[in-house]
Amino acid sequence: MKRRIIAMAAVSVTMVAALSACSRDGEGAPRAADAEATSPWVQPPHVQTARRDGAMILVQGRAGPDARVVLRGADGAAVAVGADATGRFELRVPAAPGDIRLTPEVQVGEDAAPSPETLVLIRGGAGPIVLVAAGEPTVRLDGQGALDAVDSDGSAVIVSGRSNGAPPVVLIDGERAEVMRGPGGRWRARAPGGGAATIDVDGTRFAFPGLGAQSDFTPVRAGEGWRLTWPTGPSGRQTVWLPDRGA
């Protein structure tokens, strides 16, 4: 069994801790995969794009120069490629009719440096394509809408998306939320609580169905979108709700 190198600073365990750090900076904190690796040996990979390309899934991103990048499935199957001298990599993964879950990692001999992010392709890329990480807002890779995702760990809700211009006006259960801007036009807003909520983004209304009961990465339909829940530590879990595109 390959050893796992601890290659990055630990991500926040709860959504509240992650957002309190953002509030101190006055701007969205960088995602764990964008931070510099703390390991002196290896830098984990970061997926930047993923899309369905015929019978394959095309995944592109960055890692260390000349690194060996691996995408490992939930069943242990893996595909690998070498990054170029600038750290860019491109992998093609056979598409499947069901949901696909992949963990990016870098291999150095018998050691492996996994990314804190997990790439999930719902319905084999026919549905939402997302990067999820504990304590972080989910990043959608399947285009752009008024609202990308709603994350919750039961104690706080993070609403996030992307905007080409000024950040949107966001209401959560009728209360205006402070919107924090990040790189690449990304924005986020938060509110306490983890139950069902009505979210308004520049006049477009969404019904967040609340925290999921399961925690096994199985996507399920919930309202007008998909809900995905995964474990975060011994007893925690995080849910993301992904509204249907066009909504």
Helices and strands as residue ranges (DSSP letters): E 3-4, H 15-25, G 32-34, E 46-53, E 56-62, E 68-73, E 78-82, E 88-94, E 100-108, E 111-114, E 118-121, G 122-125, E 129-132, E 139-140, E 149-152, E 156-162, E 170-172, E 175-176, E 179-181, G 183-185, E 186-192, E 197-201, E 204-208, E 220-221, E 225-232, E 236-243
